Amino acid sequence: MCSVIGAAVVAVPDSGPRLFSISSAHGPSAVDLVGILVMLAGWSVFLWALWGARHLARRTGSRPLISCVAGIGLGLLVASVTDYPQWWVIGALLLVVAQLAFAYSVIRRGPRW
């Protein structure tokens, strides 16, 4: 829910000044920063849960592949800020896929109640 709410806030058109600039074309305004913080709050809860169950993921052989996909996704996301403006979509999707694959590997290996 935090991702949906945060994305909706970031999508709201605003004409306020940038708080800081990442590049000539990128930089969050105050409204964007609120949306980003909401998304990060939800993501941190997700990561906290995964970190607590990381011992379960060690049993799977897919960890190197998940790490590679996450690295490529992060690289594309960072590169899109300055040089490749539309590549952020692919980078973001790869990061989501990596996180969901890791979560699935934890859930699949988790305790059976």
Backbone hydrogen bonds, N-H to C=O, Kabsch-Sander energy under -0.5 kcal/mol:
donor,donor_aa,acceptor,acceptor_aa,energy
5,I,1,M,-2.8
6,G,2,C,-2.8
7,A,3,S,-2.5
8,A,4,V,-2.1
9,V,5,I,-2.2
10,V,6,G,-2.5
11,A,7,A,-2.1
12,V,8,A,-0.7
12,V,9,V,-0.8
19,L,28,P,-3.3
20,F,28,P,-0.7
22,I,26,H,-2.3
23,S,26,H,-1.7
33,L,29,S,-2.3
34,V,30,A,-1.8
35,G,31,V,-2.0
36,I,32,D,-2.7
37,L,33,L,-2.4
38,V,34,V,-2.1
39,M,35,G,-2.3
40,L,36,I,-2.7
41,A,37,L,-2.0
42,G,38,V,-1.9
43,W,39,M,-2.4
44,S,40,L,-2.4
45,V,41,A,-1.5
46,F,42,G,-1.8
47,L,43,W,-2.7
48,W,44,S,-2.4
49,A,45,V,-2.0
50,L,46,F,-2.1
51,W,47,L,-2.9
52,G,48,W,-2.0
53,A,49,A,-1.0
54,R,51,W,-1.2
56,L,53,A,-1.6
57,A,53,A,-0.7
57,A,54,R,-0.5
58,R,54,R,-0.9
59,R,56,L,-1.0
60,T,57,A,-1.6
63,R,60,T,-0.6
66,I,62,S,-2.4
67,S,63,R,-2.6
68,C,64,P,-2.2
69,V,65,L,-2.5
70,A,66,I,-2.3
71,G,67,S,-2.4
72,I,68,C,-2.5
73,G,69,V,-2.5
74,L,70,A,-2.7
75,G,71,G,-2.4
76,L,72,I,-2.6
77,L,73,G,-2.2
78,V,74,L,-2.6
79,A,75,G,-2.6
80,S,76,L,-1.8
81,V,77,L,-0.6
81,V,78,V,-1.1
82,T,78,V,-0.5
82,T,79,A,-0.8
83,D,79,A,-1.9
84,Y,79,A,-1.6
87,W,84,Y,-1.3
89,V,86,Q,-1.0
91,G,87,W,-2.3
92,A,88,W,-3.0
93,L,89,V,-2.4
94,L,90,I,-2.5
95,L,91,G,-2.1
96,V,92,A,-2.3
97,V,93,L,-2.6
98,A,94,L,-2.4
99,Q,95,L,-2.4
100,L,96,V,-2.7
101,A,97,V,-2.5
102,F,98,A,-2.3
103,A,99,Q,-2.5
104,Y,100,L,-2.7
105,S,101,A,-2.3
106,V,102,F,-1.9
107,I,103,A,-2.7
108,R,104,Y,-3.1
109,R,105,S,-1.3
110,G,106,V,-0.7
110,G,107,I,-0.8
113,W,111,P,-0.8
